[in-house]
Amino acid sequence: MAKLVVLVLSDPKDERKIFTGLKFAKMAKESGELEDVKLVISAQAVGVFKDMAFKEVIDEVKTAVPVMACKMNADAIGVAKEVESYGIPLAPVGKELIKLIKDGYVVVSF
């Protein structure tokens, strides 16, 4: 069975792309067709944590899918505290992605 990492990188101004990535991660997990699904929020996308428009969908997705956010990017734009307030771990995403790819995960980015 396949394993999937949904990598959300887009600028939060592109709301449709962000929402699509978040919802796709949840849908992929709930489909039961995949062995595992993880969601990684990195690059400009960490800005979603300072925009309340995304709060409901993030809360919905994190109940279904393990989520992590990029510590470096969160620190760079000053949203680390907001990320942690969502209960989402901050991690060195580059290293995590390498490990996940090595473990057989396919990466889809939005």
C-alpha contacts under 8 A as a table, 3 or more apart, distances in Angstrom:
res1	aa1	res2	aa2	distance
1	M	33	E	7.65
1	M	34	L	5.84
1	M	35	E	5.29
2	A	34	L	5.23
2	A	35	E	5.60
2	A	36	D	7.28
2	A	104	G	7.87
2	A	105	Y	7.14
2	A	106	V	7.61
3	K	34	L	5.89
3	K	35	E	5.36
3	K	36	D	4.79
3	K	37	V	5.99
3	K	104	G	6.70
3	K	105	Y	4.66
3	K	106	V	6.18
4	L	34	L	7.41
4	L	36	D	6.21
4	L	37	V	4.76
4	L	38	K	6.38
4	L	105	Y	5.06
4	L	106	V	4.86
4	L	107	V	5.98
4	L	108	V	7.43
5	V	37	V	5.77
5	V	38	K	4.80
5	V	39	L	5.72
5	V	40	V	7.03
5	V	100	L	7.89
5	V	105	Y	6.27
5	V	106	V	6.04
5	V	107	V	4.78
5	V	108	V	6.31
6	V	21	G	6.93
6	V	24	F	7.94
6	V	25	A	5.97
6	V	37	V	7.44
6	V	38	K	6.21
6	V	39	L	4.83
6	V	40	V	6.16
6	V	107	V	5.97
6	V	108	V	5.06
6	V	109	S	5.81
6	V	110	F	7.62
7	L	21	G	7.66
7	L	39	L	6.08
7	L	40	V	4.84
7	L	41	I	6.04
7	L	42	S	7.28
7	L	107	V	6.69
7	L	108	V	5.97
7	L	109	S	4.48
7	L	110	F	6.28
8	V	18	I	6.70
8	V	21	G	6.11
8	V	22	L	7.54
8	V	39	L	7.60
8	V	40	V	6.18
8	V	41	I	4.89
8	V	42	S	6.22
8	V	45	A	6.30
8	V	109	S	5.64
8	V	110	F	4.85
9	L	41	I	6.31
9	L	42	S	5.20
9	L	43	A	5.19
9	L	44	Q	5.88
9	L	45	A	4.87
9	L	46	V	7.87
9	L	109	S	6.98
9	L	110	F	6.03
10	S	14	D	6.75
10	S	17	K	6.99
10	S	18	I	6.43
10	S	43	A	7.34
10	S	44	Q	5.85
10	S	45	A	5.07
10	S	110	F	6.26
11	D	14	D	5.66
11	D	15	E	7.91
11	D	18	I	7.81
11	D	44	Q	4.92
11	D	45	A	5.18
11	D	47	G	7.43
12	P	15	E	5.53
12	P	18	I	6.56
12	P	44	Q	7.08
12	P	45	A	5.64
12	P	47	G	6.14
12	P	48	V	5.70
14	D	17	K	5.62
14	D	18	I	6.50
15	E	18	I	5.12
15	E	19	F	6.00
16	R	19	F	5.21
16	R	20	T	5.97
17	K	20	T	5.05
17	K	21	G	6.21
17	K	110	F	6.20
18	I	21	G	5.23
18	I	22	L	6.25
18	I	45	A	7.51
18	I	110	F	6.78
19	F	22	L	5.17
19	F	23	K	5.96
19	F	54	F	7.94
19	F	57	V	7.58
20	T	23	K	5.25
20	T	24	F	5.82
20	T	110	F	7.68
21	G	24	F	5.08
21	G	25	A	6.32
21	G	109	S	7.53
21	G	110	F	5.45
22	L	25	A	5.38
22	L	26	K	6.70
22	L	39	L	7.68
22	L	57	V	7.39
22	L	58	I	7.26
22	L	61	V	6.64
23	K	26	K	5.18
23	K	27	M	6.10
23	K	57	V	7.68
23	K	61	V	6.92
24	F	27	M	4.97
24	F	28	A	5.89
25	A	28	A	5.20
25	A	29	K	6.30
25	A	37	V	6.85
25	A	38	K	7.19
25	A	39	L	6.38
25	A	61	V	7.46
25	A	65	V	7.05
26	K	29	K	5.24
26	K	30	E	6.15
26	K	61	V	5.53
26	K	64	A	6.02
26	K	65	V	6.20
27	M	30	E	5.10
27	M	31	S	5.97
28	A	31	S	5.25
28	A	32	G	7.39
28	A	33	E	7.42
28	A	34	L	7.11
28	A	37	V	6.97
29	K	32	G	6.11
29	K	33	E	7.67
29	K	34	L	6.76
29	K	36	D	6.89
29	K	37	V	5.57
29	K	64	A	7.02
29	K	65	V	6.75
30	E	64	A	7.49
31	S	34	L	7.35
32	G	35	E	7.52
34	L	37	V	7.06
37	V	65	V	6.48
37	V	66	P	7.56
38	K	65	V	5.81
38	K	66	P	5.26
38	K	67	V	6.18
39	L	65	V	6.64
39	L	66	P	6.17
39	L	67	V	4.70
39	L	68	M	6.49
40	V	67	V	5.80
40	V	68	M	5.07
40	V	69	A	5.68
40	V	70	C	7.63
40	V	93	V	7.58
41	I	45	A	6.05
41	I	46	V	5.96
41	I	67	V	7.58
41	I	68	M	6.35
41	I	69	A	4.66
41	I	70	C	6.40
42	S	45	A	5.54
42	S	46	V	5.55
42	S	69	A	5.81
42	S	70	C	4.98
42	S	73	N	6.59
42	S	93	V	7.34
43	A	46	V	6.29
43	A	70	C	7.35
43	A	73	N	5.76
44	Q	47	G	5.95
44	Q	73	N	7.43
45	A	48	V	5.85
46	V	49	F	6.06
46	V	69	A	6.91
46	V	70	C	7.37
46	V	73	N	6.80
46	V	74	A	5.96
46	V	79	V	7.46
47	G	50	K	5.71
47	G	51	D	7.09
47	G	74	A	7.73
47	G	77	I	7.42
47	G	79	V	7.16
48	V	51	D	5.21
48	V	52	M	7.79
48	V	54	F	6.13
49	F	52	M	7.29
49	F	54	F	7.32
49	F	55	K	7.37
49	F	79	V	6.62
49	F	82	E	5.87
49	F	83	V	5.95
50	K	79	V	6.67
50	K	82	E	6.77
51	D	54	F	6.07
51	D	55	K	7.36
52	M	55	K	5.10
52	M	56	E	7.94
53	A	56	E	7.30
54	F	57	V	5.59
54	F	58	I	6.10
55	K	58	I	5.21
55	K	59	D	6.08
56	E	59	D	5.19
56	E	60	E	6.16
57	V	60	E	4.94
57	V	61	V	6.05
58	I	61	V	5.14
58	I	62	K	6.05
59	D	62	K	5.40
59	D	63	T	6.65
59	D	86	Y	7.53
60	E	63	T	5.66
60	E	64	A	7.28
61	V	64	A	5.45
61	V	65	V	6.02
62	K	65	V	5.13
62	K	66	P	6.03
62	K	67	V	6.04
63	T	66	P	7.80
67	V	88	I	6.23
67	V	89	P	7.39
68	M	88	I	5.74
68	M	89	P	5.19
68	M	90	L	5.89
68	M	91	A	6.69
68	M	93	V	7.99
69	A	74	A	7.50
69	A	83	V	7.47
69	A	88	I	6.92
69	A	89	P	6.37
69	A	90	L	4.95
69	A	91	A	6.24
69	A	93	V	7.10
70	C	73	N	5.49
70	C	74	A	6.06
70	C	90	L	5.60
70	C	91	A	5.39
70	C	92	P	5.81
70	C	93	V	5.15
71	K	74	A	5.07
71	K	75	D	5.96
71	K	80	A	7.02
71	K	90	L	4.76
71	K	91	A	5.14
71	K	92	P	5.83
71	K	93	V	7.42
72	M	75	D	5.27
72	M	76	A	6.11
72	M	92	P	6.85
73	N	76	A	4.91
73	N	77	I	6.37
74	A	77	I	5.53
74	A	78	G	5.84
74	A	79	V	5.00
74	A	80	A	4.94
74	A	83	V	7.67
75	D	78	G	4.96
75	D	79	V	6.27
75	D	80	A	5.54
76	A	79	V	7.98
78	G	81	K	7.81
79	V	82	E	5.16
79	V	83	V	6.22
80	A	83	V	5.13
80	A	84	E	6.27
80	A	90	L	7.62
81	K	84	E	5.12
81	K	85	S	6.11
82	E	85	S	4.98
82	E	86	Y	6.62
83	V	86	Y	5.38
83	V	87	G	6.89
83	V	88	I	5.83
83	V	89	P	7.45
83	V	90	L	7.46
84	E	87	G	5.00
84	E	88	I	5.44
84	E	89	P	6.43
84	E	90	L	7.44
85	S	88	I	7.47
91	A	96	E	7.52
92	P	95	K	5.79
92	P	96	E	6.42
93	V	96	E	4.88
93	V	97	L	5.93
94	G	97	L	5.23
94	G	98	I	6.35
95	K	98	I	5.20
95	K	99	K	6.33
96	E	99	K	5.13
96	E	100	L	6.16
97	L	100	L	5.01
97	L	101	I	6.03
98	I	101	I	5.22
98	I	102	K	6.11
99	K	102	K	5.06
99	K	103	D	6.17
100	L	103	D	4.89
100	L	104	G	6.48
100	L	105	Y	5.47
101	I	104	G	5.14
101	I	105	Y	4.84
101	I	106	V	6.57
101	I	107	V	7.62
102	K	105	Y	7.31
